[in-house]
Amino acid sequence: MTAFGEAVIDIANDPKCDEWTFSQKIRHALERETTARGERRMLKLLKASRTPNVAACVEDIHYLEGRTLNREVIARLAACHWVDRATNLVILGTSSVGKSYLAQALVNAACRRDYSARYYRLDDLANQLAVYHRADAERLKFLTGLHSCDLLVLDDFLTTPITSETAAELLNVLAAREGRGATVVTSQFDPEDWYKSLHDAVIAESILNRIVSNAEIVQLNGPNMRRHTAAAQDLPES
């Protein structure tokens, strides 16, 4: 049964609603249906994004002492105007400072605002592309999804070197998305160090230019969030 139908039954069985006008009852049922459809749409977008943590959200981000995050920046990013403008975001920081969680939380925020998203570790994306034959229709469908989604997240960007073929494919994806969609990159290395993981200087320059030229850069420093989370889970309940 739809949320509208369930709301009608609830209204009919709730004495508190007896004094409502017909218009009030219809409006209430329509609001329930609209909310339910929005939630179903958001869950569908989250599932399609392939984010590993659908529960990650900006409301749960910890602003610990020494952590270079502030609520104003996160609130601005969560509003997703940068996604609408198809600009990029580069999140830099050492291992375990929370880069991936922030990216996953922004995927959640984007899906809540009805944007489509895709989330991949760069190594996983390379492996996925390697599965497909060049002439495979599924490969074209997969690439079309990368090209057309509103938000593409490339996590653990160039943590390890990639093949020349993967680098060329990555450049094609970024070129196809230019001006069409926003891209988030998380990396342990500064952009000028990305060259070390790319064998072709021309492709390296093209990739760097397409990501960084219109990107906001967030430098994330602070405590080890994996240790913080583990310690918090070990605390006895009060």
Secondary structure, 3 states (H helix, E strand, C coil): CCHHHHHHHHHHHCHHHCCCCHHHHHHHHHHHHHHHHHHHHHHHHHHHHCCCCCCCCHHHCCCCCCCCCCHHHHHHHHCCHHHHCCCEEEEECCCCCCHHHHHHHHHHHHHHCCCCEEEEEHHHHHHHHHHCCCCCHHHHHHHHHHHHCCEEEEECCCCCCCCHHHHHHHHHHHHHHCCCCEEEEEECCCHHHHHHHCCCHHHHHHHHHHHHCCEEEEECCCCCHHHHHHHHHHCCCC
